[in-house]
Amino acid sequence: MISSPRKVALIGNPNSGKTSLFNQLTGRHQHTSNYPGTTVNINVGKYELENGSTIDLIDFPGAYSFFATSADEKLNVEILIDEQSPHHPDLVLYIADVTQLDRHFLLASQVIDLGIPTVIILNMFDLIEPEKYDLKKVEKLFGVRVIPVSTRSGLNISTIIDTISSFYTNGSEDFVNDELLYKFDTVELSTINNTKQIINSDNPYLAKLISHHYKWLPFINNEQKANIESGNKETGFEDVHYQIKETMNRYQTIEPVLKSVYNYKESSNKLTDKIDNIITHRVLGPIIFFSVMLFIFQAIFSWATIPSDWVESGFSAISSLARHTMGAGWFTNLIVEGLIPGLAGVFVFLPQIIMLFFFIAILEESGYMSRVVFMFDTLLSKFGLNGRSIVSLISSGACAIPAIMSTRTISNFKERLITIMVAPLISCSARIPVYTALIGFVVPSTMSFMGFNAQGLAFMGLYLLGIVAALGSALVFKFILKNKDASYLLLELPEYKKPMIKNIFYYVSTRVSEFIKEAGKIILIVSMLLWFLASYGPGDAMQQAESQAISISKTKQMSDDQQDNLVASQKIEASYAGILGKFIEPIVKPLGYDWKMGIALITSFAAREVFVGTMATIYSIGSDQEDEIKLRDRMSQQVNPLTGKPIYSFATSLSLLLFYVFALQCLSTLAVTYKETKSIKWPIIQFTYMGTMAYLVSFIVYQYFS
Amino acid sequence: MKLKNIGILDKRMGLKEQKTIIDMINGEIGYIESFEKPIFTCKFYNLGMSPNAKVTLVRKAPFGGAYYVKINKTLVALRTIEAKSIIIKK
């Protein structure tokens, strides 16, 4: 049944070059869609055929077989079994790495046995001698067309397109095998008969798969589940036993044929071996890794500030422009003081986020990242994490949102959950403006320690603190949470290869758009909400504050600018935000904060970076310019009227700084945690445990140092 | 160094009934006999491991951790518990 729109799926093992092919075919015409009912994102691209019709090319997550455990792998099973699924394809392009022998063909044989029209695409054909490869044997074994290609050299890419066109014009005959590769035994046959009747299908292999997976397949209802379960018991169909049997039999059928198709030389890539001797060396390995990390973060700090400043001034300009072109009035204020700063708050981080993901993309594409996972798996397991968690933890240095989304490659739910829970403790880009504003009150800029700038070291210390807190919390979760499933490493290490620019581009842009979409929505809404809270107060409190400020300014003969700033600061004190700040003052006083900092804390709970803007408003330096240096100057002048001592003392500043290290002040992160764990329980726990940690640490620090 | 290694090898091969990947030394080559835990079996096949496949222990990870193993031409990282369940022919 050809559906409309037409759907072609790209399926294959990880590291088969599937995504490269996808990027090549779809170019810029791709978007990420969220598969309903799951948290997995699928990349869908459009391809236009010569006759003008368009097809949806769907890049499935890499999988090794239908007997899968991670969320990524399960998705392959779910979509291919469920004909009603919106992503269920008319045609499958199965990508296999020709240099990797039989292993890549297991899943292919399963897809073909399902009866879905398939074309086998042998990728990396440029790495072997084509004349010596017996394509016909492979076609005969699987009963479908086989196309040798190379995504690197461009070999036969056009043949793929022609084949797709031919499928839609001439029908599916050449694309389906009449026989099943896998032969069922008697137990399987009776089980299949049972299940066939329950789910109402004619396809025997489909029925077998459902007999394996019925427990978690979403489109099987409870009654069907119960029936399949009892049917399986009756026939003696044991899940794991028959998974193994099918896998072994498929290999035994496929392996001898593929061995005879080409004379593969014994030696693997010598260069990869040489590089790995150094990269995974017991001592050199970790040293190299930490050096690479240091380099990356150092580069981001030095290089990303320039474009960040451009973005800030850009938005300032837009702000002024808007104020001039639009008349006075609440709507203008909403735009200029709510919406535009909100947008600025999202975009100002793009340079840092883009740069970090660019570097991570290079590490992944080259193959280095899997070696990192290999080196750290044992250590991370001790904390209840998986080696694969390290990718998420590093990504959190940019932004926890794409980092949390990337945990879906972790099969074990507990490991994945712990990674999600602790990732926000890693200091993200949004904390940097806060650290910058406050660090001068804790460590003087002129101080140096062993030849290094003390502030720089303190910065690093804050990052380190986040890492230690993350590992510590992970350990606690490890003992509290129960583990139901098995946990795996079983990681394939691909050969080292030169990263392709196109793939890096799509890696970065996918994550950046995740950030913009998820964080952007929430930051925008919250910015406008905060504008409202800060601009309006009960009754006529705001007007009174304004007139009071004006009379004070007249008495002191202030300039227009100074008067504006005073009015702004008095108004925010009288606003709802100010009232809230005063309300929470008793709670934050033990931490060394006053109600003004209270306001900033409240506003930052939506998004950390709002701290600087809010402080700027409170301290009357005008929120149009978020100049951290000006803010610092003003803050250092603040004196407690009762004691005469500076408000931003060492104790208070350190306490505030540490609060921002630990607290979860990002609504967007909570939203993503909710989506990824499909439960409201976990974001609540996340917010609570991080908030408690922040409160306790700040409390202890303030009380000790004051 | 060499004498020490031979000593350990003898000891391991002599005392234990079954030899697994964790009993191999860096650089040693062996052939898979069977798999011990059913729960890993399918996954091993997925990565190209099957009985009679040639397996080389390339090295162990730093921090006393994972095993870097070469099966025919595929490079795979395994946890101790996974490596332990791959029986090697003596």
Interface residues (C-beta under 8 A of the other chain):
Chain A: Y64 S65 F67 T99 Q100 L101 D102 R103 L106 V240 H241 Q243 I244 T247 M248 Y251 E255 Y264 E266 S268 T272 D273 D276 T280 H281 R282 V283 G285 P286 S370 V373 F374 M375 F376 D377 T378 L379 S381 G387 A486 Y488 L489 L490 L491 E492 L493 P494 E495
Chain B: P38 I39 F40 T41 C42 K43 F44 Y45 N46 L47 G48 S50 V58 R59 K60 A61 P62 F63 G64 G65 A66 Y68 K70 N72 K73 T74 L75 V76 A77 L78 R79 T80 E82
